[in-house]
Structures are given as C-alpha cells and as structure tokens.
Amino acid sequence: MALLLLEALGALLILVFIVWWTMFSGRKNGELKKDAEPDSATKKTDDLL
C-alpha cells in the first residue's frame, strides 16, 4: 500500500513539474502588450476583408 502511495505521489510531482515548466518557460518579460504588436499583423486581417 505504501508503494502505491509513493508511486502516486511521484506521478503527481511529475505532473506539477510539467505544468509549472510549461507555464513559466516562456518569454522573459511575459506576453507582448496589445499596443506592442507590429502593424503587419493588422494589415493581414484587413486584406481578408
């Protein structure tokens, strides 16, 4: 029984580590602000209309 609990705890720790790694391994300064987007992104959407 103790071995099953240890294995479940290990799986939970690995899951938490994977989620933490994917959340905080992005850009160093966070996401880009809306006003910092280049003008080419808005031109592409205007071309579709």
CHARMM internal coordinates of N, CA and C (Angstrom, degrees):
IC EDIT
DIST 1 N 1 CA 1.4579
DIST 1 CA 1 C 1.5269
ANGL 1 N 1 CA 1 C 110.96
DIST 1 C 2 N 1.3136
ANGL 1 CA 1 C 2 N 116.26
DIHE 1 N 1 CA 1 C 2 N -41.88
DIST 2 N 2 CA 1.4638
ANGL 1 C 2 N 2 CA 120.34
DIHE 1 CA 1 C 2 N 2 CA 179.70
DIST 2 CA 2 C 1.5267
ANGL 2 N 2 CA 2 C 110.53
DIHE 1 C 2 N 2 CA 2 C -64.46
DIST 2 C 3 N 1.3320
ANGL 2 CA 2 C 3 N 116.39
DIHE 2 N 2 CA 2 C 3 N -34.47
DIST 3 N 3 CA 1.4668
ANGL 2 C 3 N 3 CA 120.04
DIHE 2 CA 2 C 3 N 3 CA 179.15
DIST 3 CA 3 C 1.5370
ANGL 3 N 3 CA 3 C 110.57
DIHE 2 C 3 N 3 CA 3 C -66.35
DIST 3 C 4 N 1.3270
ANGL 3 CA 3 C 4 N 117.72
DIHE 3 N 3 CA 3 C 4 N -38.63
DIST 4 N 4 CA 1.4539
ANGL 3 C 4 N 4 CA 121.31
DIHE 3 CA 3 C 4 N 4 CA 177.59
DIST 4 CA 4 C 1.5344
ANGL 4 N 4 CA 4 C 111.07
DIHE 3 C 4 N 4 CA 4 C -65.03
DIST 4 C 5 N 1.3132
ANGL 4 CA 4 C 5 N 117.07
DIHE 4 N 4 CA 4 C 5 N -41.65
DIST 5 N 5 CA 1.4618
ANGL 4 C 5 N 5 CA 120.48
DIHE 4 CA 4 C 5 N 5 CA 177.87
DIST 5 CA 5 C 1.5252
ANGL 5 N 5 CA 5 C 111.45
DIHE 4 C 5 N 5 CA 5 C -65.57
DIST 5 C 6 N 1.3139
ANGL 5 CA 5 C 6 N 117.13
DIHE 5 N 5 CA 5 C 6 N -39.50
DIST 6 N 6 CA 1.4640
ANGL 5 C 6 N 6 CA 120.88
DIHE 5 CA 5 C 6 N 6 CA 177.43
DIST 6 CA 6 C 1.5237
ANGL 6 N 6 CA 6 C 111.10
DIHE 5 C 6 N 6 CA 6 C -63.93
DIST 6 C 7 N 1.3334
ANGL 6 CA 6 C 7 N 115.92
DIHE 6 N 6 CA 6 C 7 N -41.75
DIST 7 N 7 CA 1.4576
ANGL 6 C 7 N 7 CA 119.85
DIHE 6 CA 6 C 7 N 7 CA 179.29
DIST 7 CA 7 C 1.5277
ANGL 7 N 7 CA 7 C 111.06
DIHE 6 C 7 N 7 CA 7 C -66.28
DIST 7 C 8 N 1.3231
ANGL 7 CA 7 C 8 N 117.51
DIHE 7 N 7 CA 7 C 8 N -40.55
DIST 8 N 8 CA 1.4576
ANGL 7 C 8 N 8 CA 121.12
DIHE 7 CA 7 C 8 N 8 CA 177.60
DIST 8 CA 8 C 1.5274
ANGL 8 N 8 CA 8 C 111.01
DIHE 7 C 8 N 8 CA 8 C -64.99
DIST 8 C 9 N 1.3203
ANGL 8 CA 8 C 9 N 116.87
DIHE 8 N 8 CA 8 C 9 N -40.42
DIST 9 N 9 CA 1.4599
ANGL 8 C 9 N 9 CA 120.64
DIHE 8 CA 8 C 9 N 9 CA 177.26
DIST 9 CA 9 C 1.5279
ANGL 9 N 9 CA 9 C 111.06
DIHE 8 C 9 N 9 CA 9 C -63.73
DIST 9 C 10 N 1.3109
ANGL 9 CA 9 C 10 N 116.66
DIHE 9 N 9 CA 9 C 10 N -41.60
DIST 10 N 10 CA 1.4656
ANGL 9 C 10 N 10 CA 120.43
DIHE 9 CA 9 C 10 N 10 CA 177.82
DIST 10 CA 10 C 1.5183
ANGL 10 N 10 CA 10 C 111.75
DIHE 9 C 10 N 10 CA 10 C -62.91
DIST 10 C 11 N 1.3349
ANGL 10 CA 10 C 11 N 117.45
DIHE 10 N 10 CA 10 C 11 N -42.06
DIST 11 N 11 CA 1.4620
ANGL 10 C 11 N 11 CA 121.07
DIHE 10 CA 10 C 11 N 11 CA 178.48
DIST 11 CA 11 C 1.5274
ANGL 11 N 11 CA 11 C 110.71
DIHE 10 C 11 N 11 CA 11 C -65.02
DIST 11 C 12 N 1.3115
ANGL 11 CA 11 C 12 N 116.58
DIHE 11 N 11 CA 11 C 12 N -39.32
DIST 12 N 12 CA 1.4614
ANGL 11 C 12 N 12 CA 120.34
DIHE 11 CA 11 C 12 N 12 CA 178.01
DIST 12 CA 12 C 1.5244
ANGL 12 N 12 CA 12 C 111.25
DIHE 11 C 12 N 12 CA 12 C -65.24
DIST 12 C 13 N 1.3070
ANGL 12 CA 12 C 13 N 117.47
DIHE 12 N 12 CA 12 C 13 N -41.56
DIST 13 N 13 CA 1.4658
ANGL 12 C 13 N 13 CA 120.57
DIHE 12 CA 12 C 13 N 13 CA 178.59
DIST 13 CA 13 C 1.5290
ANGL 13 N 13 CA 13 C 111.37
DIHE 12 C 13 N 13 CA 13 C -64.40
DIST 13 C 14 N 1.3258
ANGL 13 CA 13 C 14 N 116.71
DIHE 13 N 13 CA 13 C 14 N -38.99
DIST 14 N 14 CA 1.4639
ANGL 13 C 14 N 14 CA 120.11
DIHE 13 CA 13 C 14 N 14 CA 177.76
DIST 14 CA 14 C 1.5232
ANGL 14 N 14 CA 14 C 110.06
DIHE 13 C 14 N 14 CA 14 C -65.83
DIST 14 C 15 N 1.3326
ANGL 14 CA 14 C 15 N 117.46
DIHE 14 N 14 CA 14 C 15 N -41.47
DIST 15 N 15 CA 1.4606
ANGL 14 C 15 N 15 CA 121.02
DIHE 14 CA 14 C 15 N 15 CA 178.43
DIST 15 CA 15 C 1.5261
ANGL 15 N 15 CA 15 C 110.92
DIHE 14 C 15 N 15 CA 15 C -62.45
DIST 15 C 16 N 1.3127
ANGL 15 CA 15 C 16 N 117.44
DIHE 15 N 15 CA 15 C 16 N -45.35
DIST 16 N 16 CA 1.4713
ANGL 15 C 16 N 16 CA 121.33
DIHE 15 CA 15 C 16 N 16 CA 179.41
DIST 16 CA 16 C 1.5240
ANGL 16 N 16 CA 16 C 110.35
DIHE 15 C 16 N 16 CA 16 C -63.25
DIST 16 C 17 N 1.3069
ANGL 16 CA 16 C 17 N 117.48
DIHE 16 N 16 CA 16 C 17 N -39.91
DIST 17 N 17 CA 1.4658
ANGL 16 C 17 N 17 CA 120.98
DIHE 16 CA 16 C 17 N 17 CA 178.84
DIST 17 CA 17 C 1.5263
ANGL 17 N 17 CA 17 C 110.94
DIHE 16 C 17 N 17 CA 17 C -64.56
DIST 17 C 18 N 1.3300
ANGL 17 CA 17 C 18 N 118.06
DIHE 17 N 17 CA 17 C 18 N -42.27
DIST 18 N 18 CA 1.4656
ANGL 17 C 18 N 18 CA 121.00
DIHE 17 CA 17 C 18 N 18 CA 179.65
DIST 18 CA 18 C 1.5243
ANGL 18 N 18 CA 18 C 110.35
DIHE 17 C 18 N 18 CA 18 C -64.39
DIST 18 C 19 N 1.3281
ANGL 18 CA 18 C 19 N 117.44
DIHE 18 N 18 CA 18 C 19 N -43.03
DIST 19 N 19 CA 1.4680
ANGL 18 C 19 N 19 CA 120.45
DIHE 18 CA 18 C 19 N 19 CA 179.06
DIST 19 CA 19 C 1.5230
ANGL 19 N 19 CA 19 C 110.10
DIHE 18 C 19 N 19 CA 19 C -65.14
DIST 19 C 20 N 1.3144
ANGL 19 CA 19 C 20 N 118.01
DIHE 19 N 19 CA 19 C 20 N -44.01
DIST 20 N 20 CA 1.4710
ANGL 19 C 20 N 20 CA 121.17
DIHE 19 CA 19 C 20 N 20 CA 178.87
DIST 20 CA 20 C 1.5272
ANGL 20 N 20 CA 20 C 110.61
DIHE 19 C 20 N 20 CA 20 C -62.08
DIST 20 C 21 N 1.3209
ANGL 20 CA 20 C 21 N 116.59
DIHE 20 N 20 CA 20 C 21 N -42.30
DIST 21 N 21 CA 1.4641
ANGL 20 C 21 N 21 CA 120.91
DIHE 20 CA 20 C 21 N 21 CA -178.14
DIST 21 CA 21 C 1.5277
ANGL 21 N 21 CA 21 C 110.46
DIHE 20 C 21 N 21 CA 21 C -63.71
DIST 21 C 22 N 1.3217
ANGL 21 CA 21 C 22 N 118.00
DIHE 21 N 21 CA 21 C 22 N -42.92
DIST 22 N 22 CA 1.4613
ANGL 21 C 22 N 22 CA 119.76
DIHE 21 CA 21 C 22 N 22 CA -178.25
DIST 22 CA 22 C 1.5275
ANGL 22 N 22 CA 22 C 111.89
DIHE 21 C 22 N 22 CA 22 C -73.65
DIST 22 C 23 N 1.3120
ANGL 22 CA 22 C 23 N 118.55
DIHE 22 N 22 CA 22 C 23 N -28.01
DIST 23 N 23 CA 1.4592
ANGL 22 C 23 N 23 CA 119.96
DIHE 22 CA 22 C 23 N 23 CA 179.61
DIST 23 CA 23 C 1.5185
ANGL 23 N 23 CA 23 C 112.41
DIHE 22 C 23 N 23 CA 23 C -75.06
DIST 23 C 24 N 1.3113
ANGL 23 CA 23 C 24 N 117.82
DIHE 23 N 23 CA 23 C 24 N -38.68
DIST 24 N 24 CA 1.4557
ANGL 23 C 24 N 24 CA 120.75
DIHE 23 CA 23 C 24 N 24 CA -169.80
DIST 24 CA 24 C 1.5235
ANGL 24 N 24 CA 24 C 114.20
DIHE 23 C 24 N 24 CA 24 C -111.89
DIST 24 C 25 N 1.3196
ANGL 24 CA 24 C 25 N 119.21
DIHE 24 N 24 CA 24 C 25 N 14.81
DIST 25 N 25 CA 1.4567
ANGL 24 C 25 N 25 CA 119.25
DIHE 24 CA 24 C 25 N 25 CA 179.26
DIST 25 CA 25 C 1.5223
ANGL 25 N 25 CA 25 C 111.91
DIHE 24 C 25 N 25 CA 25 C -104.36
DIST 25 C 26 N 1.3237
ANGL 25 CA 25 C 26 N 117.60
DIHE 25 N 25 CA 25 C 26 N 21.65
DIST 26 N 26 CA 1.4572
ANGL 25 C 26 N 26 CA 122.14
DIHE 25 CA 25 C 26 N 26 CA -178.24
DIST 26 CA 26 C 1.5149
ANGL 26 N 26 CA 26 C 112.05
DIHE 25 C 26 N 26 CA 26 C -84.23
DIST 26 C 27 N 1.3053
ANGL 26 CA 26 C 27 N 115.40
DIHE 26 N 26 CA 26 C 27 N -142.68
DIST 27 N 27 CA 1.4621
ANGL 26 C 27 N 27 CA 120.88
DIHE 26 CA 26 C 27 N 27 CA 179.85
DIST 27 CA 27 C 1.5235
ANGL 27 N 27 CA 27 C 110.86
DIHE 26 C 27 N 27 CA 27 C -65.56
DIST 27 C 28 N 1.3179
ANGL 27 CA 27 C 28 N 114.80
DIHE 27 N 27 CA 27 C 28 N 149.84
DIST 28 N 28 CA 1.4650
ANGL 27 C 28 N 28 CA 119.08
DIHE 27 CA 27 C 28 N 28 CA -179.00
DIST 28 CA 28 C 1.5238
ANGL 28 N 28 CA 28 C 111.96
DIHE 27 C 28 N 28 CA 28 C -68.84
DIST 28 C 29 N 1.3260
ANGL 28 CA 28 C 29 N 117.46
DIHE 28 N 28 CA 28 C 29 N -33.51
DIST 29 N 29 CA 1.4625
ANGL 28 C 29 N 29 CA 120.93
DIHE 28 CA 28 C 29 N 29 CA -178.34
DIST 29 CA 29 C 1.5243
ANGL 29 N 29 CA 29 C 112.45
DIHE 28 C 29 N 29 CA 29 C -101.91
DIST 29 C 30 N 1.3013
ANGL 29 CA 29 C 30 N 118.30
DIHE 29 N 29 CA 29 C 30 N 16.51
DIST 30 N 30 CA 1.4525
ANGL 29 C 30 N 30 CA 121.22
DIHE 29 CA 29 C 30 N 30 CA 179.03
DIST 30 CA 30 C 1.5188
ANGL 30 N 30 CA 30 C 112.46
DIHE 29 C 30 N 30 CA 30 C 83.92
DIST 30 C 31 N 1.3057
ANGL 30 CA 30 C 31 N 116.03
DIHE 30 N 30 CA 30 C 31 N -165.92
DIST 31 N 31 CA 1.4526
ANGL 30 C 31 N 31 CA 121.75
DIHE 30 CA 30 C 31 N 31 CA -178.95
DIST 31 CA 31 C 1.5226
ANGL 31 N 31 CA 31 C 110.74
DIHE 30 C 31 N 31 CA 31 C -74.40
DIST 31 C 32 N 1.3224
ANGL 31 CA 31 C 32 N 115.30
DIHE 31 N 31 CA 31 C 32 N 155.91
DIST 32 N 32 CA 1.4561
ANGL 31 C 32 N 32 CA 120.34
DIHE 31 CA 31 C 32 N 32 CA 177.20
DIST 32 CA 32 C 1.5185
ANGL 32 N 32 CA 32 C 109.56
DIHE 31 C 32 N 32 CA 32 C -71.87
DIST 32 C 33 N 1.3215
ANGL 32 CA 32 C 33 N 115.53
DIHE 32 N 32 CA 32 C 33 N 144.80
DIST 33 N 33 CA 1.4570
ANGL 32 C 33 N 33 CA 120.73
DIHE 32 CA 32 C 33 N 33 CA 176.58
DIST 33 CA 33 C 1.5245
ANGL 33 N 33 CA 33 C 109.32
DIHE 32 C 33 N 33 CA 33 C -76.40
DIST 33 C 34 N 1.3224
ANGL 33 CA 33 C 34 N 117.22
DIHE 33 N 33 CA 33 C 34 N 159.06
DIST 34 N 34 CA 1.4626
ANGL 33 C 34 N 34 CA 121.38
DIHE 33 CA 33 C 34 N 34 CA -178.63
DIST 34 CA 34 C 1.5248
ANGL 34 N 34 CA 34 C 111.91
DIHE 33 C 34 N 34 CA 34 C -63.60
DIST 34 C 35 N 1.3358
ANGL 34 CA 34 C 35 N 118.21
DIHE 34 N 34 CA 34 C 35 N -36.73
DIST 35 N 35 CA 1.4559
ANGL 34 C 35 N 35 CA 120.34
DIHE 34 CA 34 C 35 N 35 CA -179.11
DIST 35 CA 35 C 1.5268
ANGL 35 N 35 CA 35 C 112.47
DIHE 34 C 35 N 35 CA 35 C -78.57
DIST 35 C 36 N 1.3296
ANGL 35 CA 35 C 36 N 117.85
DIHE 35 N 35 CA 35 C 36 N -9.26
DIST 36 N 36 CA 1.4551
ANGL 35 C 36 N 36 CA 120.84
DIHE 35 CA 35 C 36 N 36 CA -179.67
DIST 36 CA 36 C 1.5233
ANGL 36 N 36 CA 36 C 112.24
DIHE 35 C 36 N 36 CA 36 C -91.80
DIST 36 C 37 N 1.3372
ANGL 36 CA 36 C 37 N 118.45
DIHE 36 N 36 CA 36 C 37 N -0.17
DIST 37 N 37 CA 1.4549
ANGL 36 C 37 N 37 CA 120.64
DIHE 36 CA 36 C 37 N 37 CA 179.83
DIST 37 CA 37 C 1.5213
ANGL 37 N 37 CA 37 C 109.67
DIHE 36 C 37 N 37 CA 37 C -71.50
DIST 37 C 38 N 1.3106
ANGL 37 CA 37 C 38 N 117.55
DIHE 37 N 37 CA 37 C 38 N 145.16
DIST 38 N 38 CA 1.4694
ANGL 37 C 38 N 38 CA 119.65
DIHE 37 CA 37 C 38 N 38 CA 178.93
DIST 38 CA 38 C 1.5280
ANGL 38 N 38 CA 38 C 111.08
DIHE 37 C 38 N 38 CA 38 C -70.38
DIST 38 C 39 N 1.3337
ANGL 38 CA 38 C 39 N 115.53
DIHE 38 N 38 CA 38 C 39 N 157.25
DIST 39 N 39 CA 1.4594
ANGL 38 C 39 N 39 CA 120.64
DIHE 38 CA 38 C 39 N 39 CA -178.68
DIST 39 CA 39 C 1.5200
ANGL 39 N 39 CA 39 C 111.87
DIHE 38 C 39 N 39 CA 39 C -68.95
DIST 39 C 40 N 1.3236
ANGL 39 CA 39 C 40 N 118.30
DIHE 39 N 39 CA 39 C 40 N -21.46
DIST 40 N 40 CA 1.4598
ANGL 39 C 40 N 40 CA 120.90
DIHE 39 CA 39 C 40 N 40 CA -178.51
DIST 40 CA 40 C 1.5262
ANGL 40 N 40 CA 40 C 111.18
DIHE 39 C 40 N 40 CA 40 C -64.96
DIST 40 C 41 N 1.3267
ANGL 40 CA 40 C 41 N 117.97
DIHE 40 N 40 CA 40 C 41 N -27.10
DIST 41 N 41 CA 1.4678
ANGL 40 C 41 N 41 CA 120.48
DIHE 40 CA 40 C 41 N 41 CA 178.91
DIST 41 CA 41 C 1.5187
ANGL 41 N 41 CA 41 C 110.32
DIHE 40 C 41 N 41 CA 41 C -68.81
DIST 41 C 42 N 1.3253
ANGL 41 CA 41 C 42 N 118.08
DIHE 41 N 41 CA 41 C 42 N -36.56
DIST 42 N 42 CA 1.4673
ANGL 41 C 42 N 42 CA 120.19
DIHE 41 CA 41 C 42 N 42 CA 179.70
DIST 42 CA 42 C 1.5243
ANGL 42 N 42 CA 42 C 110.39
DIHE 41 C 42 N 42 CA 42 C -77.32
DIST 42 C 43 N 1.3180
ANGL 42 CA 42 C 43 N 118.53
DIHE 42 N 42 CA 42 C 43 N -31.51
DIST 43 N 43 CA 1.4652
ANGL 42 C 43 N 43 CA 121.32
DIHE 42 CA 42 C 43 N 43 CA 179.03
DIST 43 CA 43 C 1.5226
ANGL 43 N 43 CA 43 C 110.99
DIHE 42 C 43 N 43 CA 43 C -65.84
DIST 43 C 44 N 1.3214
ANGL 43 CA 43 C 44 N 117.32
DIHE 43 N 43 CA 43 C 44 N -36.36
DIST 44 N 44 CA 1.4654
ANGL 43 C 44 N 44 CA 120.61
DIHE 43 CA 43 C 44 N 44 CA -179.60
DIST 44 CA 44 C 1.5121
ANGL 44 N 44 CA 44 C 111.13
DIHE 43 C 44 N 44 CA 44 C -65.26
DIST 44 C 45 N 1.3314
ANGL 44 CA 44 C 45 N 117.73
DIHE 44 N 44 CA 44 C 45 N -39.03
DIST 45 N 45 CA 1.4580
ANGL 44 C 45 N 45 CA 119.69
DIHE 44 CA 44 C 45 N 45 CA 179.54
DIST 45 CA 45 C 1.5152
ANGL 45 N 45 CA 45 C 111.42
DIHE 44 C 45 N 45 CA 45 C -73.03
DIST 45 C 46 N 1.3385
ANGL 45 CA 45 C 46 N 118.87
DIHE 45 N 45 CA 45 C 46 N -28.85
DIST 46 N 46 CA 1.4550
ANGL 45 C 46 N 46 CA 121.94
DIHE 45 CA 45 C 46 N 46 CA 177.21
DIST 46 CA 46 C 1.5209
ANGL 46 N 46 CA 46 C 110.63
DIHE 45 C 46 N 46 CA 46 C -70.48
DIST 46 C 47 N 1.3277
ANGL 46 CA 46 C 47 N 117.77
DIHE 46 N 46 CA 46 C 47 N -31.80
DIST 47 N 47 CA 1.4429
ANGL 46 C 47 N 47 CA 121.46
DIHE 46 CA 46 C 47 N 47 CA 179.21
DIST 47 CA 47 C 1.5154
ANGL 47 N 47 CA 47 C 111.99
DIHE 46 C 47 N 47 CA 47 C -67.13
DIST 47 C 48 N 1.3285
ANGL 47 CA 47 C 48 N 117.17
DIHE 47 N 47 CA 47 C 48 N -29.73
DIST 48 N 48 CA 1.4567
ANGL 47 C 48 N 48 CA 120.55
DIHE 47 CA 47 C 48 N 48 CA -179.25
DIST 48 CA 48 C 1.5141
ANGL 48 N 48 CA 48 C 112.30
DIHE 47 C 48 N 48 CA 48 C -72.82
DIST 48 C 49 N 1.3261
ANGL 48 CA 48 C 49 N 118.13
DIHE 48 N 48 CA 48 C 49 N -24.96
DIST 49 N 49 CA 1.4604
ANGL 48 C 49 N 49 CA 121.61
DIHE 48 CA 48 C 49 N 49 CA -178.84
DIST 49 CA 49 C 1.4725
ANGL 49 N 49 CA 49 C 108.80
DIHE 48 C 49 N 49 CA 49 C -83.36
END
COOR INIT
IC SEED 1 N 1 CA 1 C
IC BUILD
